[in-house]
Amino acid sequence: MKRVFILTKATIIALVLSLVTVVAVYAAAGIDIEKYVSVDGVNWEDADESPGPTVTEGAAVLFKYVITNTGDPLLLDPELTYTVTDDVLGAIGDGTLPPGETATFDNDEETAELGEHDNTATVTASDGATTYTDSDAAYYTGVAPESVEIDIKPGSDPNSINLKSKGVVPVVLLGSEGFDATEVDASTVTFGPGEATIAHNSAHVEDVNGDGYDDMVLHFRTQELNLDETSELADLTIYSEDAVDNSYASHVGQDEVNIVPKGKGGKNKD
């Protein structure tokens, strides 16, 4: 006996609506990218608008990319093959994502520069028939090293330095309400164009200017300063480590110097 299936008008309408729903959901399949920025490697910001996090010039800025196949596995949305690029850092990564799954690429970095900056990441994906794309930006703002106050040869005015001296030049890193000089690691401090390091194994702490805040007194060998007859200023620089353990100048102090010739009888004056 042959079976006869009769499709009613209502049944046909229901089938058509079901097909339309599946096609519509399938057409909604796609790819999404979110780009995050961090200046410490711990806290991440979805900084889609300026100014974004602040970071000192020369320190590392880290980026993380999260890619999502926005399709639904229950509706048989397609697996996507994708590539991720950054308009500043170039190629980031690629792979294949099933519907509903995510992939993460992190710790791509660049060195911070002064001013406001934005990087845009783009993901391009395909299911073999359709291409999907998405982009997302991340902002950060680079700032100059923090200024600190120093006093070269405290008690002297002017701060005379004889370039032929075989001695040392004392420099005081002054503490204040907003800056604790005693917390500075003296081994991370340099002075002068020659980036001389401290002449002694340790610095000592005292309130040199009597303002109630402890200062750090350091000494640097004159012959390592790399000053010359035209020098009028000298910088003291404090270095710190960024999120990827690279060294960068976090604080800078500056004071005047007065370059002098030899003293009487050919003796050097400090």
C-alpha positions, 0 to 999 in steps of 0.5 A: 500500500502506498502512503500518501503524504498531504501537505496542508497549507499550514504545514507548508507555511511552517516549513518555509518559516523554519527554513527562513529562520535557519537561513537568517541565523546562519547569515548572522554568523560572523567574527568579532575582535576586541583589542585591550591595552595594558601598561603593567601586564596585569590590568587590561583596558578596552580603551576604545576611546582616547586618551586611554591609559597613561604610560611613561615614554620608553616603557612597554605598552602591551596589547591583547586580542580576543577573537570570537566566532559569533555563530551558534553551534546549535544552529550549525553555524560554520567554522571560520578560518581567520587571520589577525593583523595590527596596523602598527605591529603587523601580523598577530596570528591566525587559526580556526574557530568553531562557532561560539569559541574564542581565541586570545593573542597577548603580550604583543608590545611596542615602546611608548612614545610621547603623545596620544596613540591608537592601534587598530586590530583587524580580523578577517575570517572565512567559512569558504564561501563568505568573508567576515571582518571586524576591527577594534582600536586601543588607545594609550597616551605617552608622557614624559618622565616625572620630574624630580628636584636635585641639588648638585654640590649642595651648599655651592653656588655656582656648582663648579666642576673641574673636568680634570678632577679625579674626585667625585661630584656629590648630588642630592636627590631631594625628597618631598611630600609627593616623592620619597627619595629613600625608596629609590634604588641608588644602583638605578641612578645615573648622572650626566651625559656619560650616564655615570653610576654611583661611585660608592656601593651605597648612598646615604640618607639625610635631610640636606635642605632641612625641609623635613623630608629625607633626601638621598646623597649620591656621589659620581666620579667626575671623569665619568660624567662626560661633561664638556666646556660648554655644559651648563646643565646636568641631568640625573636619571632614575631608571625603572623596569616596565611590564616586560622587565625592560629599563626605562627612564622614569624620573629626571632631575636637572641642575646647573653646572659651572665648568671651571679650569685648573686652579693655581699651580696646576692643581685641579679644583673640585 
